């Protein structure tokens, strides 16, 4: 059983690290999406302000 232990532990470690990687990628994607929404909303407010604001 001692000789089989690395073959059992190694796949588990690889699976756990890939799940962590996917979670990190998803989290980065969420923050990128939030940043993009903030920039677009700011740009829309700027354009509307320029169109209807004082000249």
trRosetta pair geometry for C-beta under 8 A, 3 or more apart (Angstrom, degrees):
i j d omega theta_ij theta_ji phi_ij phi_ji
1 4 5.8 -62 -153 40 40 108
1 5 6.8 63 149 -49 68 91
2 5 5.7 -31 -157 -4 35 121
3 6 7.9 -51 179 22 37 95
4 7 5.4 -65 -163 45 57 113
4 8 6.1 53 143 -23 84 107
5 8 5.8 -61 -149 36 32 108
5 9 6.1 21 161 -13 70 112
6 9 5.8 -61 -135 43 32 105
6 10 5.8 38 167 -29 69 109
7 10 6.3 -38 -129 28 24 114
7 11 7.6 21 170 -9 52 102
8 11 7.2 -66 -165 35 26 100
8 12 7.0 18 150 -12 61 115
9 12 5.7 -66 -156 41 36 113
9 13 6.2 35 154 -22 72 107
10 13 5.8 -56 -148 34 30 110
10 14 6.5 28 157 -17 64 106
11 14 5.6 -55 -147 38 35 112
11 15 6.3 35 156 -20 67 106
12 15 5.8 -54 -147 36 31 110
12 16 6.3 28 157 -17 65 107
13 16 5.9 -56 -145 38 30 109
13 17 6.3 25 159 -16 65 108
14 17 6.0 -57 -144 38 28 107
14 18 6.4 26 158 -18 63 108
15 18 6.0 -58 -147 36 29 108
15 19 6.5 30 155 -20 64 105
16 19 5.8 -53 -151 33 32 111
16 20 6.6 33 151 -18 64 105
17 20 5.5 -53 -151 36 36 114
17 21 6.4 40 149 -23 66 104
18 21 5.3 -48 -146 34 37 115
18 22 6.4 39 154 -19 66 101
19 22 5.8 -51 -148 36 32 110
19 23 6.4 35 151 -19 63 106
20 23 5.6 -54 -150 37 32 114
20 24 6.4 32 152 -19 65 105
21 24 5.7 -54 -149 36 31 110
21 25 6.4 31 154 -18 65 105
22 25 5.7 -53 -146 37 32 111
22 26 6.3 34 153 -20 65 106
23 26 5.7 -54 -147 36 30 112
23 27 6.3 31 154 -20 64 106
24 27 5.6 -53 -146 36 31 112
24 28 6.4 32 154 -18 65 105
25 28 5.8 -54 -148 37 31 111
25 29 6.3 33 151 -20 64 107
26 29 5.6 -56 -150 36 32 114
26 30 6.5 35 152 -23 65 102
27 30 5.7 -48 -149 30 33 113
27 31 6.7 27 154 -13 64 104
28 31 5.9 -57 -150 39 33 107
28 32 6.3 34 152 -20 66 107
29 32 5.6 -53 -144 37 32 112
29 33 6.3 35 154 -20 64 105
30 33 5.7 -56 -152 36 30 113
30 34 6.4 31 151 -19 65 105
31 34 5.5 -49 -144 35 36 113
31 35 6.3 37 155 -19 65 105
32 35 5.7 -54 -148 38 31 112
32 36 6.3 33 152 -21 64 106
33 36 5.6 -54 -146 36 31 112
33 37 6.4 32 155 -19 65 104
34 37 5.8 -55 -150 35 30 111
34 38 6.5 30 153 -18 64 106
35 38 5.8 -55 -149 36 32 111
35 39 6.4 30 154 -18 65 106
36 39 5.8 -55 -147 37 31 110
36 40 6.3 28 156 -17 66 108
37 40 5.9 -56 -145 38 30 109
37 41 6.2 27 158 -16 66 108
38 41 6.0 -55 -144 39 28 108
38 42 6.2 29 156 -18 63 110
39 42 5.7 -57 -148 39 28 112
39 43 6.3 30 154 -20 64 108
40 43 5.6 -54 -147 36 31 113
40 44 6.4 32 154 -19 65 104
41 44 5.8 -52 -148 35 32 111
41 45 6.4 31 154 -17 64 106
42 45 5.8 -55 -148 38 31 110
42 46 6.3 34 153 -22 65 106
43 46 5.5 -52 -147 35 31 114
43 47 6.4 29 156 -18 65 105
44 47 5.9 -54 -146 37 30 108
44 48 6.3 27 157 -14 65 108
45 48 5.9 -56 -144 41 29 108
45 49 6.1 33 155 -21 63 109
46 49 5.7 -58 -149 37 27 113
46 50 6.4 25 154 -18 64 106
47 50 5.7 -54 -148 36 32 110
47 51 6.3 29 154 -19 65 108
48 51 5.7 -55 -144 37 32 110
48 52 6.1 -10 170 17 68 111
49 52 6.9 -75 -133 55 21 81
49 53 4.8 31 172 -42 64 127
50 53 6.0 -38 -107 26 17 117
